[in-house]
Amino acid sequence: ILARTPEQRTFLMRLFILALVIRIVLATVIYAGHMEEFFGGDANTYDIYGQSLVEAWHGNEYHQAKYEGFVASGASAWGMIYLVAAVYEVIGANMLAIQLINAAIGAATAIVVYHASQTLFGNKRVSQVAAILVAFFPSLVLWSSQALKDGLIIMALALSILATLRLMEKITATFVMVLIGCLLALFSLRFYIFYMMCAAVAGSFILGMKTLSAQGFLHRF
């Protein structure tokens, strides 16, 4: 959807596909080599509790208690567990599937950053460099190639920023829903970032106002 910009469609689609291929290759290597513990042990945690949640949905009381104990421990990634469980419910337990979803989201984040940069600076070269860095920066490639929440969090942050920038230009129902959805995703994945992002969004609207009149504030709110 975000690659529909006519003048940059070819660049954005090529960037997305190349970023996706690199992530798929790395995801496959990690999965085939059972390197989850080495690169990010949380992937195994999400896999285990995701399977428990699926069993709980089917009435297994032991796994219900197991999942509830994990959530009660204060873990802030219940949204990731639900994502894993939803995928496993459809196709069965398969960590590689979660990795490939993250790979697609990680590659798409570069496109979101392109549009956010273009909105901020109106400079095609700046936007392209920013998108390329997000697409191929080693740590971003690594985290979005695993069954971890980090790639999802980065996408939610980038999309929240883009939605905020667009809403500061014009209030539309579409971007209001996008912003709300991203903030809820952050709350389910890493709750303290949710509060920081809410503060950032509120600050952006207040500081970005052309006038400080009550009418202007209410209109932007």
URLIN-V975347 format. One record per backbone hydrogen bond with DSSP energy under -0.5 kcal/mol. NH is the residue of the N-H (numbers start at 1). CO is the residue of the C=O. Records with the same first field share a line. If there is no record, write none. Layout:
NH=CO + CO
This chain:
4=1
5=2
8=5
9=5 + 6
12=8
13=9
14=10
15=11
16=12
17=13
18=14
19=15
20=16
21=17
22=18
23=19
24=20
25=21
26=22
27=23
28=24
29=25
30=26
31=27
32=28
33=29
34=31
35=30
39=35
40=36
41=37
43=40
44=41
45=41
46=42
47=43
48=44
49=45
50=46
51=47
52=48
53=49
54=50
55=51
56=52
57=53
58=54
59=56
60=55
61=59
64=60
65=61
66=62
67=63
68=64
69=65
70=66
71=67
72=68
73=69
74=71
75=70
79=188
80=77
81=77
82=78
83=79
84=80
85=81
86=82
87=83
88=84
89=85
90=86
91=87
92=88
97=94
98=94
99=95
100=96
101=97
102=98
103=99
104=100
105=101
106=102
107=103
108=104
109=105
110=106 + 107
111=107 + 108
112=108
113=109
114=110
115=111
116=112
117=113
118=114
119=115
120=116
121=117
122=117 + 118
124=122
127=123
128=124
129=125
130=126
131=127
132=128
133=129
134=130
135=131
136=132
137=133
141=137
142=138
143=139
144=140
145=142
146=143
148=146
151=143
153=149
154=150
155=151
156=152
157=153
158=154
159=155
160=156
161=157
162=158
163=159
164=160
165=161
166=162
167=163
168=164
169=165
170=166
172=170
176=172
177=173
178=174
179=175
180=176
181=177
182=178
183=179
184=180
185=181
186=182
187=183
188=184
189=185
190=186
193=190
194=190
195=191
196=192
197=193
198=194
199=195
200=196
201=197
202=198
203=199
204=200
205=201
206=202
207=203
208=204
209=206
217=213
218=214
219=215
220=216
221=217
